[in-house]
Amino acid sequence: MTLVHRLTVDGRDYFLPDPVTELKTQILDAIRQGGGYVNIPPLRGGPGIDILFSPGMPVTWSQIDVGGDIGDRSDEKSGGSADDDFNL
């Protein structure tokens, strides 16, 4: 199982790799101090993006499971044909 974290800031989504604990702390600190820039790292290489966080700004966190192998699924879910659904 691979988790990707989605940070939504003012309607824009940013996808982040694990771990995000330190990033959450940096964002909360910036907001508590009345506002400040926090660097949001990229999901894959690159410099990331600096976002100005301020009190009252809408920020939400989500976790998305993007992992899993097709082989991990049971045969009933992955191996059958359409005819099997109708017992033909």
N, C-alpha and C positions, 0 to 999 in steps of 0.2 A: 504494500500500500504506500503510495506516495502522496503526501499532502502538499497542496499549494495554497497559500494564503492570499485572499483577495482583500485588498485595502481599497475602500471606496471613499474618495475625498471629493466633496462638492460635486458628486455625480460622475466622477471619472474613476475608472478601475485601474489598479496597479496590482500585478501578480508577483508574489514574493516567495522565495524558497524558505524552508525551515532553517534555523529557528528565527522567530520574530520577537522574542521576549525583550531583547535590548532595544529594538526599534520601537516597540510599544511604549517603553519607558521614556525614550527620547521624545516621542510625540507628546506624551502626557506632561513631561517637564516643560516643553516649549509652550504648551497651552497654559499651564499653571503660571508661567512667567509672563503671561500676557501676549505671547506670540513669539514665533521664531522659526527659522528654517531648519528642516530636517532632511538629510539625504536619504532617499528611498532607493535601496539597491535594486538592480535589475534582476529579473528571473534568470537570465543568462548574461554573460559578460557585458562589460560596458561601464560607464561612469555612474549610472543611476540618474536620478533627477532630484533637484532640491525643491521642496514644497514648503511654502510659508503656512504654518499652522497657527490658528488664532482661536480664542475663545468663541464659542457659538458656531464654529465651522462644523458642518455635518461630516462625520467620519464613522465608517462602519468596517468591521472585520468579518470575514467569512473564511471557512476552510472548505476546500474542494478536494475530494479524493480522485486523483487522476491516474492512480496506479492500478494494479491488478492485471493478471494475465488471463487471457481467454481460457487457458488450460485450467485455471482455478475454478471455473464455473462447472456446475454439474452437467452431465450429458443431456439431461432433460431440457436445459436452457440453451445449450450451444450446439448440440449435435444433431438434432432432429430436423426433418424436412417439413414442409407445409402439409404434406399428406399425413404425417404422423399426428398432427393436431386433430385430424378428423377420423383417425383410426381406419384409414384406407389401405 
